[in-house]
Amino acid sequence: MIWLLTAAVAALAFLGMPIFALMGGLALWLFHAVQISSTAVIIELYRLATLPALIAIPLFTFAGFALAESGAPRRLVNLAEAFFGWLPGGVAIAALLACALFTAFTGASGVTIIALGGLIYPLLRRQKYPENFSLGLVTTTGSLGLLFPPSLPIILYALVGKVSIDRLFAAAAVPGALLLLILGGYAMLTASRHGVGRIPFTKAACAKALREAIWELPLPFLIIGGIYGGKFTASEAAAIMSFYVVTVEVFVYRDLSWRALPGVMRRSMMLVGAILIVLGAALGLTNYLIDAEVPARIFGFLSGHLSSRWAFLACLNAFLLVVNMVEIFSAIIIVVPIIVPVAAQYGIDPIHLGTLFLLNLEIGYMTPPLGLNLFLSSRRFDKPLPLLYRATLPFWAVLLAALALVTYVPRLSLWLPDILKLGS
């Protein structure tokens, strides 16, 4: 019966059945099979609707979509180029910083590649960066900001994994900064090796870029500083960011008109609706898995083969790299409830686990053959996938080394939440 059910689910998924219908239907059937009322699924939907932190998802998503459809991407790239273009590899470093910041606020790697890729790739090529390096950088940086607040995947993981959003924000930021430093060093090495020129530093260019972005520049300090400084929660930060973005883009820059706002709302809330309906169905299925003691059985199997916590973490990373090549929100919603109790049995801190999951998520985006960033870059720059596989390979190796470091040195992700004394 188990194999028949697995085959049926796989066939329906292959035929294109919506993931929420697949998980919801499976949950209802499984509860019915053990003679438990279907209200066990509905209870989870109600619990989801009453979560106080839930409001952060639609507000941050709307603000991110508004930024993406404004002139913010162009202003952000110009600002980073003016301040960092004089360094060896400065243009590439500017691209790293601009993409990381933009992805953090939009919460979507694909939006960054589409919105900033058309600006950054030609800029890198004009500076004589090799084509493979330029393609690899743009493809990689599309997901760099997923580790920085107010990244939507961090919020979603915290809700599903039942950990503090503020604490996970702080924990993920340090590995994210480490990735930027390592990739920045790689960019400087590449620029020196290929004799890439620099953009002269001028006060006039910096002043011009600052004037253009003067209203958007305070946003990261306001949101990130407010959360880390304990001034407001993630949900409150989402409301502040939405209000600020609308005020600046509509009334100050006038990149968005009042007539355009309903369209931005509609497109952003379509994404939010898709996330919430999948999340509700997944929580119902998770309820059954917990009742059926599936995590305990998985731990029982693993403990017979993996006695060491470090061996478990290595296998977990390999598993997550494969899983996270698929659509990110589904990966979080489906996998997290299963791995959290298993990891707890090995004594792994839930915040450290969340950081590892998100870092794997970031790397999975560019992992061949199914990484989403690879397909997006292929479409955006009209390049064949094999070329992108080769272009991203050095970046992939660098990120894997960083993943190993974060995996086996838990303090890298835990010291900042402890110093800030953020709630558990």
GIZIFEN-V827339 format. One record per residue. N is the residue number from 1. PHI is phi as a letter, one per 30 degrees, with the letter a starting at -180 (* if undefined). PSI is psi in whole degrees, 0 to 359 (* if undefined). BURIAL is 1 if it has 9 or more other C-alpha atoms within 8 Angstrom, else 0. Layout:
# GIZIFEN-V827339
n->N phi->PHI psi->PSI burial->BURIAL
n->N phi->PHI psi->PSI burial->BURIAL
This chain:
# GIZIFEN-V827339
n->1 phi->* psi->320 burial->0
n->2 phi->d psi->315 burial->0
n->3 phi->d psi->324 burial->0
n->4 phi->d psi->318 burial->0
n->5 phi->d psi->318 burial->0
n->6 phi->d psi->317 burial->0
n->7 phi->d psi->320 burial->0
n->8 phi->d psi->316 burial->0
n->9 phi->d psi->316 burial->1
n->10 phi->d psi->319 burial->0
n->11 phi->d psi->316 burial->0
n->12 phi->d psi->320 burial->1
n->13 phi->d psi->319 burial->1
n->14 phi->d psi->327 burial->0
n->15 phi->d psi->356 burial->0
n->16 phi->j psi->18 burial->0
n->17 phi->d psi->134 burial->1
n->18 phi->e psi->141 burial->0
n->19 phi->d psi->324 burial->0
n->20 phi->d psi->322 burial->1
n->21 phi->d psi->323 burial->1
n->22 phi->d psi->312 burial->1
n->23 phi->d psi->318 burial->1
n->24 phi->d psi->315 burial->1
n->25 phi->d psi->321 burial->0
n->26 phi->d psi->318 burial->1
n->27 phi->d psi->315 burial->1
n->28 phi->d psi->318 burial->1
n->29 phi->d psi->318 burial->0
n->30 phi->d psi->318 burial->1
n->31 phi->d psi->321 burial->1
n->32 phi->d psi->323 burial->1
n->33 phi->d psi->331 burial->0
n->34 phi->c psi->15 burial->0
n->35 phi->i psi->43 burial->0
n->36 phi->c psi->138 burial->0
n->37 phi->e psi->145 burial->0
n->38 phi->d psi->350 burial->1
n->39 phi->d psi->343 burial->0
n->40 phi->d psi->331 burial->1
n->41 phi->d psi->316 burial->1
n->42 phi->d psi->326 burial->1
n->43 phi->e psi->321 burial->1
n->44 phi->d psi->324 burial->1
n->45 phi->d psi->319 burial->1
n->46 phi->d psi->318 burial->0
n->47 phi->d psi->321 burial->0
n->48 phi->d psi->317 burial->1
n->49 phi->d psi->339 burial->0
n->50 phi->c psi->4 burial->0
n->51 phi->d psi->125 burial->0
n->52 phi->d psi->325 burial->0
n->53 phi->d psi->354 burial->0
n->54 phi->d psi->329 burial->1
n->55 phi->d psi->339 burial->1
n->56 phi->d psi->328 burial->1
n->57 phi->d psi->304 burial->1
n->58 phi->d psi->326 burial->1
n->59 phi->d psi->313 burial->1
n->60 phi->d psi->321 burial->1
n->61 phi->d psi->315 burial->1
n->62 phi->d psi->315 burial->1
n->63 phi->d psi->320 burial->1
n->64 phi->d psi->317 burial->1
n->65 phi->d psi->320 burial->1
n->66 phi->d psi->318 burial->1
n->67 phi->d psi->318 burial->1
n->68 phi->d psi->328 burial->1
n->69 phi->c psi->4 burial->0
n->70 phi->c psi->193 burial->1
n->71 phi->d psi->10 burial->1
n->72 phi->e psi->319 burial->1
n->73 phi->e psi->315 burial->1
n->74 phi->d psi->315 burial->1
n->75 phi->d psi->324 burial->1
n->76 phi->d psi->316 burial->1
n->77 phi->d psi->317 burial->1
n->78 phi->d psi->320 burial->1
n->79 phi->d psi->313 burial->1
n->80 phi->d psi->320 burial->1
n->81 phi->d psi->319 burial->1
n->82 phi->d psi->324 burial->1
n->83 phi->c psi->335 burial->1
n->84 phi->b psi->356 burial->1
n->85 phi->d psi->339 burial->1
n->86 phi->d psi->343 burial->1
n->87 phi->d psi->156 burial->0
n->88 phi->d psi->124 burial->1
n->89 phi->i psi->20 burial->1
n->90 phi->d psi->321 burial->1
n->91 phi->d psi->319 burial->1
n->92 phi->d psi->320 burial->1
n->93 phi->d psi->319 burial->1
n->94 phi->d psi->320 burial->1
n->95 phi->d psi->319 burial->1
n->96 phi->e psi->311 burial->1
n->97 phi->d psi->317 burial->1
n->98 phi->d psi->315 burial->1
n->99 phi->d psi->319 burial->1
n->100 phi->d psi->314 burial->1
n->101 phi->d psi->318 burial->1
n->102 phi->d psi->318 burial->1
n->103 phi->d psi->323 burial->1
n->104 phi->e psi->319 burial->1
n->105 phi->d psi->330 burial->1
n->106 phi->d psi->334 burial->1
n->107 phi->i psi->11 burial->1
n->108 phi->b psi->124 burial->1
n->109 phi->d psi->319 burial->1
n->110 phi->d psi->322 burial->1
n->111 phi->d psi->320 burial->1
n->112 phi->d psi->314 burial->1
n->113 phi->d psi->319 burial->1
n->114 phi->d psi->316 burial->1
n->115 phi->d psi->318 burial->1
n->116 phi->c psi->338 burial->1
n->117 phi->e psi->318 burial->1
n->118 phi->d psi->342 burial->1
n->119 phi->c psi->318 burial->1
n->120 phi->d psi->318 burial->1
n->121 phi->d psi->311 burial->1
n->122 phi->d psi->325 burial->0
n->123 phi->d psi->316 burial->1
n->124 phi->d psi->319 burial->1
n->125 phi->d psi->324 burial->1
n->126 phi->d psi->330 burial->0
n->127 phi->d psi->7 burial->1
n->128 phi->i psi->24 burial->0
n->129 phi->d psi->143 burial->1
n->130 phi->e psi->151 burial->0
n->131 phi->d psi->315 burial->0
n->132 phi->d psi->318 burial->1
n->133 phi->d psi->316 burial->1
n->134 phi->d psi->314 burial->1
n->135 phi->d psi->317 burial->1
n->136 phi->d psi->321 burial->1
n->137 phi->d psi->312 burial->1
n->138 phi->d psi->320 burial->1
n->139 phi->d psi->320 burial->1
n->140 phi->d psi->315 burial->1
n->141 phi->d psi->348 burial->1
n->142 phi->e psi->335 burial->1
n->143 phi->c psi->6 burial->1
n->144 phi->d psi->324 burial->1
n->145 phi->d psi->359 burial->1
n->146 phi->d psi->345 burial->1
n->147 phi->c psi->2 burial->1
n->148 phi->c psi->142 burial->1
n->149 phi->d psi->148 burial->1
n->150 phi->c psi->53 burial->1
n->151 phi->e psi->130 burial->1
n->152 phi->d psi->318 burial->1
n->153 phi->e psi->328 burial->1
n->154 phi->d psi->315 burial->1
n->155 phi->d psi->315 burial->1
n->156 phi->d psi->318 burial->1
n->157 phi->d psi->316 burial->1
n->158 phi->d psi->321 burial->1
n->159 phi->d psi->315 burial->1
n->160 phi->d psi->319 burial->1
n->161 phi->d psi->356 burial->1
n->162 phi->h psi->51 burial->0
n->163 phi->b psi->167 burial->1
n->164 phi->d psi->127 burial->1
n->165 phi->d psi->314 burial->1
n->166 phi->d psi->319 burial->1
n->167 phi->d psi->321 burial->1
n->168 phi->d psi->325 burial->1
n->169 phi->e psi->310 burial->1
n->170 phi->d psi->320 burial->1
n->171 phi->d psi->320 burial->1
n->172 phi->d psi->339 burial->1
n->173 phi->d psi->322 burial->1
n->174 phi->d psi->311 burial->1
n->175 phi->e psi->325 burial->1
n->176 phi->d psi->316 burial->1
n->177 phi->d psi->324 burial->0
n->178 phi->d psi->317 burial->1
n->179 phi->d psi->318 burial->1
n->180 phi->d psi->319 burial->1
n->181 phi->d psi->315 burial->0
n->182 phi->d psi->314 burial->1
n->183 phi->d psi->327 burial->1
n->184 phi->d psi->319 burial->1
n->185 phi->d psi->320 burial->0
n->186 phi->d psi->321 burial->0
n->187 phi->d psi->318 burial->1
n->188 phi->d psi->320 burial->1
n->189 phi->d psi->317 burial->1
n->190 phi->d psi->317 burial->1
n->191 phi->d psi->318 burial->1
n->192 phi->d psi->321 burial->1
n->193 phi->d psi->325 burial->0
n->194 phi->c psi->9 burial->0
n->195 phi->i psi->37 burial->0
n->196 phi->d psi->134 burial->1
n->197 phi->d psi->168 burial->0
n->198 phi->c psi->160 burial->1
n->199 phi->c psi->121 burial->1
n->200 phi->e psi->139 burial->0
n->201 phi->d psi->126 burial->1
n->202 phi->b psi->141 burial->0
n->203 phi->d psi->327 burial->0
n->204 phi->d psi->317 burial->0
n->205 phi->d psi->319 burial->1
n->206 phi->d psi->318 burial->1
n->207 phi->d psi->319 burial->0
n->208 phi->d psi->314 burial->0
n->209 phi->d psi->322 burial->1
n->210 phi->d psi->318 burial->1
n->211 phi->d psi->320 burial->0
n->212 phi->d psi->323 burial->0
n->213 phi->c psi->16 burial->1
n->214 phi->d psi->329 burial->0
n->215 phi->d psi->337 burial->0
n->216 phi->c psi->337 burial->0
n->217 phi->d psi->322 burial->0
n->218 phi->d psi->347 burial->0
n->219 phi->e psi->308 burial->1
n->220 phi->d psi->323 burial->0
n->221 phi->d psi->323 burial->1
n->222 phi->d psi->311 burial->0
n->223 phi->d psi->306 burial->1
n->224 phi->d psi->316 burial->1
n->225 phi->d psi->322 burial->1
n->226 phi->d psi->320 burial->1
n->227 phi->d psi->310 burial->1
n->228 phi->d psi->329 burial->1
n->229 phi->d psi->358 burial->0
n->230 phi->i psi->16 burial->0
n->231 phi->d psi->325 burial->0
n->232 phi->a psi->163 burial->0
n->233 phi->d psi->174 burial->1
n->234 phi->d psi->321 burial->1
n->235 phi->d psi->318 burial->1
n->236 phi->d psi->323 burial->1
n->237 phi->d psi->324 burial->1
n->238 phi->d psi->318 burial->1
n->239 phi->d psi->318 burial->1
n->240 phi->d psi->316 burial->1
n->241 phi->d psi->316 burial->1
n->242 phi->d psi->313 burial->1
n->243 phi->d psi->316 burial->0
n->244 phi->d psi->314 burial->0
n->245 phi->d psi->314 burial->1
n->246 phi->d psi->316 burial->1
n->247 phi->d psi->314 burial->1
n->248 phi->d psi->312 burial->1
n->249 phi->d psi->331 burial->1
n->250 phi->c psi->315 burial->1
n->251 phi->c psi->329 burial->0
n->252 phi->c psi->297 burial->0
n->253 phi->d psi->332 burial->0
n->254 phi->h psi->33 burial->1
n->255 phi->d psi->332 burial->0
n->256 phi->c psi->137 burial->1
n->257 phi->c psi->165 burial->0
n->258 phi->e psi->325 burial->0
n->259 phi->d psi->332 burial->0
n->260 phi->d psi->336 burial->0
n->261 phi->d psi->316 burial->1
n->262 phi->e psi->324 burial->0
n->263 phi->d psi->320 burial->0
n->264 phi->d psi->317 burial->1
n->265 phi->d psi->315 burial->1
n->266 phi->d psi->314 burial->0
n->267 phi->d psi->320 burial->0
n->268 phi->d psi->321 burial->1
n->269 phi->d psi->339 burial->1
n->270 phi->d psi->320 burial->0
n->271 phi->d psi->315 burial->0
n->272 phi->d psi->316 burial->1
n->273 phi->e psi->319 burial->0
n->274 phi->d psi->319 burial->0
n->275 phi->d psi->314 burial->1
n->276 phi->d psi->322 burial->0
n->277 phi->d psi->325 burial->1
n->278 phi->d psi->319 burial->1
n->279 phi->d psi->316 burial->1
n->280 phi->d psi->315 burial->1
n->281 phi->d psi->321 burial->1
n->282 phi->d psi->322 burial->1
n->283 phi->d psi->323 burial->1
n->284 phi->d psi->316 burial->1
n->285 phi->d psi->321 burial->1
n->286 phi->d psi->323 burial->1
n->287 phi->e psi->317 burial->1
n->288 phi->d psi->316 burial->1
n->289 phi->e psi->322 burial->1
n->290 phi->d psi->316 burial->1
n->291 phi->d psi->324 burial->0
n->292 phi->d psi->3 burial->0
n->293 phi->h psi->36 burial->0
n->294 phi->d psi->314 burial->1
n->295 phi->e psi->321 burial->1
n->296 phi->d psi->323 burial->1
n->297 phi->d psi->322 burial->0
n->298 phi->d psi->317 burial->1
n->299 phi->d psi->320 burial->1
n->300 phi->d psi->321 burial->0
n->301 phi->d psi->314 burial->0
n->302 phi->d psi->321 burial->1
n->303 phi->d psi->336 burial->0
n->304 phi->d psi->343 burial->0
n->305 phi->c psi->333 burial->0
n->306 phi->b psi->97 burial->1
n->307 phi->d psi->338 burial->1
n->308 phi->c psi->140 burial->0
n->309 phi->d psi->324 burial->1
n->310 phi->d psi->323 burial->0
n->311 phi->d psi->321 burial->1
n->312 phi->d psi->317 burial->1
n->313 phi->d psi->322 burial->1
n->314 phi->d psi->316 burial->0
n->315 phi->d psi->324 burial->0
n->316 phi->d psi->317 burial->0
n->317 phi->d psi->316 burial->1
n->318 phi->d psi->318 burial->0
n->319 phi->d psi->315 burial->0
n->320 phi->d psi->326 burial->1
n->321 phi->d psi->322 burial->1
n->322 phi->d psi->313 burial->0
n->323 phi->d psi->320 burial->1
n->324 phi->d psi->3 burial->1
n->325 phi->d psi->341 burial->1
n->326 phi->d psi->184 burial->1
n->327 phi->e psi->129 burial->0
n->328 phi->d psi->319 burial->1
n->329 phi->d psi->322 burial->1
n->330 phi->d psi->320 burial->1
n->331 phi->d psi->316 burial->1
n->332 phi->d psi->312 burial->1
n->333 phi->d psi->322 burial->1
n->334 phi->d psi->316 burial->1
n->335 phi->d psi->320 burial->0
n->336 phi->e psi->312 burial->1
n->337 phi->d psi->337 burial->1
n->338 phi->d psi->318 burial->1
n->339 phi->d psi->335 burial->1
n->340 phi->d psi->308 burial->1
n->341 phi->d psi->329 burial->1
n->342 phi->d psi->315 burial->1
n->343 phi->d psi->324 burial->1
n->344 phi->d psi->326 burial->1
n->345 phi->d psi->335 burial->0
n->346 phi->c psi->4 burial->0
n->347 phi->i psi->26 burial->0
n->348 phi->d psi->128 burial->1
n->349 phi->d psi->132 burial->0
n->350 phi->d psi->330 burial->1
n->351 phi->d psi->319 burial->1
n->352 phi->d psi->320 burial->1
n->353 phi->d psi->318 burial->1
n->354 phi->d psi->319 burial->1
n->355 phi->d psi->317 burial->1
n->356 phi->d psi->318 burial->1
n->357 phi->d psi->314 burial->1
n->358 phi->d psi->323 burial->1
n->359 phi->d psi->319 burial->1
n->360 phi->d psi->323 burial->1
n->361 phi->d psi->316 burial->1
n->362 phi->d psi->315 burial->1
n->363 phi->d psi->324 burial->1
n->364 phi->e psi->331 burial->1
n->365 phi->e psi->332 burial->1
n->366 phi->c psi->17 burial->1
n->367 phi->d psi->122 burial->1
n->368 phi->d psi->152 burial->0
n->369 phi->c psi->357 burial->0
n->370 phi->c psi->5 burial->1
n->371 phi->e psi->130 burial->1
n->372 phi->d psi->321 burial->1
n->373 phi->d psi->328 burial->1
n->374 phi->d psi->316 burial->1
n->375 phi->d psi->320 burial->1
n->376 phi->d psi->316 burial->1
n->377 phi->d psi->322 burial->1
n->378 phi->e psi->317 burial->1
n->379 phi->d psi->319 burial->0
n->380 phi->d psi->322 burial->1
n->381 phi->c psi->4 burial->0
n->382 phi->h psi->51 burial->0
n->383 phi->c psi->146 burial->1
n->384 phi->d psi->150 burial->0
n->385 phi->d psi->318 burial->1
n->386 phi->e psi->324 burial->0
n->387 phi->d psi->319 burial->1
n->388 phi->d psi->326 burial->1
n->389 phi->e psi->313 burial->1
n->390 phi->d psi->321 burial->0
n->391 phi->d psi->324 burial->1
n->392 phi->d psi->350 burial->1
n->393 phi->e psi->313 burial->1
n->394 phi->d psi->320 burial->0
n->395 phi->d psi->320 burial->1
n->396 phi->d psi->317 burial->1
n->397 phi->d psi->319 burial->0
n->398 phi->d psi->316 burial->1
n->399 phi->d psi->325 burial->1
n->400 phi->d psi->320 burial->1
n->401 phi->d psi->319 burial->0
n->402 phi->d psi->322 burial->1
n->403 phi->d psi->317 burial->1
n->404 phi->d psi->320 burial->0
n->405 phi->d psi->314 burial->0
n->406 phi->d psi->326 burial->1
n->407 phi->d psi->314 burial->1
n->408 phi->c psi->3 burial->0
n->409 phi->b psi->79 burial->0
n->410 phi->e psi->333 burial->1
n->411 phi->d psi->338 burial->0
n->412 phi->e psi->326 burial->1
n->413 phi->c psi->348 burial->1
n->414 phi->c psi->343 burial->1
n->415 phi->d psi->323 burial->1
n->416 phi->d psi->314 burial->1
n->417 phi->e psi->325 burial->1
n->418 phi->d psi->319 burial->0
n->419 phi->d psi->318 burial->0
n->420 phi->d psi->349 burial->0
n->421 phi->h psi->48 burial->0
n->422 phi->d psi->150 burial->0
n->423 phi->d psi->155 burial->0
n->424 phi->d psi->* burial->0
